[in-house]
Amino acid sequence: MANPKLAPEYHQKNAITYEAHRRQVIWQIYLPIAVVIGLVLVAAFLVILAPSMEISRWADISLIFLISISMVSAVIFLALNIISIIGTRRALQILPYYLFMAQGFTFRLRSRLLRLSDQAVEPILWTKSKFASVKALNPKRRPL
């Protein structure tokens, strides 16, 4: 059987707050949507009944708005493009010096690491070579 402390508690809806919420939903959501849909339908109806010159005027106005939105986005992308070009140009002027310094640092680091690795291996090579020379002097060894 489930633990009653862990089971979710179900409450009945508070009638007063539920009614207030329902009124708010009607006034703040459904009414504005209905008004906008009504205005769009009235505008569409007026455009249908308007003479052909009026339709052309409204079409021109709509086209101006559509083109202006496209132009604003194009100007924004153009500005971003110009900024990236200027940034790339400045980076190409500054970076070679710092990259040359970084390359010199990596060459120095490489030479030091090679020297350290040679020093670390030197005692092992020395002992192995001594053992090999002693082994070569062994008289029991058969020549090839």
C-alpha positions in Angstrom: 0.0 0.0 0.0 1.3 3.5 -0.8 2.6 5.8 1.8 -0.2 8.4 2.5 2.4 11.0 3.2 3.9 10.7 -0.3 0.5 10.6 -2.1 -0.5 13.9 -3.7 -3.3 15.7 -2.0 -6.2 16.6 -4.2 -8.1 19.8 -3.3 -11.4 21.0 -4.5 -11.3 24.2 -6.5 -12.0 27.4 -4.7 -15.1 28.7 -6.4 -14.3 32.4 -5.8 -10.7 32.3 -7.1 -11.7 30.0 -10.0 -14.4 32.4 -11.1 -12.0 35.4 -10.9 -9.5 33.5 -12.9 -12.1 32.6 -15.5 -13.1 36.3 -15.8 -9.5 37.3 -16.2 -9.0 34.8 -19.0 -12.0 36.1 -20.8 -11.0 39.8 -20.5 -7.2 39.4 -21.0 -7.0 36.6 -23.5 -10.1 35.8 -25.4 -11.4 39.3 -25.8 -8.2 40.8 -27.4 -8.0 37.8 -29.7 -11.6 38.3 -30.8 -11.1 42.1 -31.3 -8.0 41.5 -33.5 -9.7 38.8 -35.5 -12.7 41.1 -36.0 -10.5 44.0 -37.1 -8.8 41.7 -39.6 -12.1 40.5 -41.0 -13.4 44.1 -41.3 -10.3 45.2 -43.1 -10.5 42.2 -45.5 -14.2 43.0 -46.1 -13.4 46.7 -46.8 -10.6 45.7 -49.2 -12.9 43.4 -51.1 -15.6 46.2 -51.5 -13.1 49.0 -52.3 -12.6 50.1 -55.9 -9.6 48.8 -57.7 -7.6 52.0 -57.2 -8.0 51.6 -53.4 -6.9 48.0 -53.6 -3.8 49.1 -55.5 -3.0 51.8 -52.9 -3.4 49.2 -50.0 -1.2 46.7 -51.9 1.4 49.4 -52.4 1.3 50.3 -48.7 1.6 46.6 -47.7 4.5 46.1 -50.1 6.3 49.1 -48.6 6.0 47.5 -45.1 7.2 44.1 -46.3 10.1 45.6 -48.1 11.1 47.8 -45.1 11.1 44.8 -42.9 13.4 43.0 -45.3 15.6 46.1 -45.6 16.0 46.4 -41.9 17.1 42.8 -41.6 19.5 43.2 -44.5 21.0 46.3 -42.9 21.5 44.4 -39.7 23.3 41.6 -41.5 25.3 44.1 -43.5 26.5 45.8 -40.3 27.4 42.4 -38.8 29.3 41.5 -41.9 31.2 44.8 -41.8 32.0 44.4 -38.2 33.4 40.9 -38.8 35.5 42.1 -41.7 37.0 44.9 -39.6 37.6 42.5 -36.8 39.3 40.0 -39.1 41.5 42.8 -40.6 42.6 43.9 -37.1 43.2 40.4 -36.0 45.4 39.8 -39.1 47.4 42.9 -38.2 47.9 41.9 -34.6 48.0 38.1 -34.5 51.2 37.4 -36.5 53.4 39.0 -33.9 51.9 37.1 -31.0 51.7 33.9 -32.9 55.5 34.3 -33.7 56.1 34.7 -30.0 54.0 31.6 -29.2 55.9 29.6 -31.9 59.2 30.7 -30.3 58.0 29.6 -26.9 56.9 26.2 -28.2 60.3 25.7 -29.9 62.1 26.5 -26.6 59.8 24.3 -24.7 60.4 21.4 -27.2 64.1 21.7 -26.9 64.0 21.7 -23.1 61.7 18.7 -23.1 63.9 16.8 -25.4 67.0 17.6 -23.2 65.1 16.5 -20.1 63.9 13.3 -21.7 67.5 12.5 -22.9 68.8 13.1 -19.3 66.1 10.9 -17.9 66.9 8.0 -20.3 70.7 8.4 -20.0 71.2 6.3 -16.8 69.1 3.4 -18.2 71.0 3.5 -21.5 74.4 3.5 -19.6 73.5 0.5 -17.5 72.1 -1.4 -20.4 75.2 -0.7 -22.5 77.5 -1.9 -19.6 75.4 -5.1 -19.2 75.7 -5.7 -23.0 79.4 -5.2 -23.0 79.9 -7.6 -20.1 77.6 -10.1 -21.9 79.7 -9.7 -25.1 82.9 -10.6 -23.1 81.3 -13.8 -21.8 83.5 -16.7 -23.0 80.6 -19.2 -23.0 78.9 -17.2 -25.7 79.0 -18.9 -29.1 79.9 -16.8 -32.1 77.4 -16.5 -34.9 
